[in-house]
Amino acid sequence: LADIAHAETILLVGSNLAETMPPVMQYFQEQKERGGALIVVDPRATLTSATATLHLRITPGADAALANGLLHIAIKEGYTDAAFIADRTADFDLVRKVASSYWPARVERITGIPERELHRAAQLLGTAATAMILTSRGPEQQSHGVDNVLAFINLALALGQAGKRH
């Protein structure tokens, strides 16, 4: 939890912590006070999304498409960490192939999130010295919950953020 306050950018997917775990919000408040960006993915306007730098109002069930779309942009914009991918991942070409079919206009149609917001989210994550991607019940408790979470893990790995000290 203490790492949250030191992350430059956080992508919070499917959680309304301000209502479900209010004490945790102190770490997000500290992160904001340090100049950090918070991207909240939630179809609803919530107390948590009200504190966000960017609120991505996703169509329910479109989480994997969002993650793959953000990865597509990250690859195109050069936000990925080639050394990290080479040293600490396997079969990234397979992931790259999947992401290639999630171009921004398609992801906007699937998720309902405007292309400009997709690009902004990818830029905030991709240019951050330290970033965290946190998933919660929203993407996890769906019929394709494992696929959703794995897609966000792929994004974090591609950005070289996994295991990085905040």
C-alpha angles and dihedrals in degrees: 000000000000090000090064092072091055100046115109092210132016127192108201112191123196102347136115098195094166089069103026100040108011096172090063091061090075088073092051090047090053089048090053092047088054089056097262126153123233120200113193121196110200133127089222134068102243140166088262095049089050088065094049128113086214127014114200107200099205127194105248112262096023098101098116090049089054093049092047091046092052089049090050090055092044091054093046093047095046096245094133123102106235094188093051091047092049095045103037110026138059131215095007089157088069091053091046089053092053092046091050090070092056102075115168099258091052092046090050089055092048100041103028089231113132116246092240090058091048090053092046092051092048090048093050091050097038098050097041117111087214126020137169129203112201122185125191141173095309097073096021102059099057131100088261096037095131091052090049094052093043090054090055090046089053089053093051092048093048090053090051092237101124112110093003115142114245 
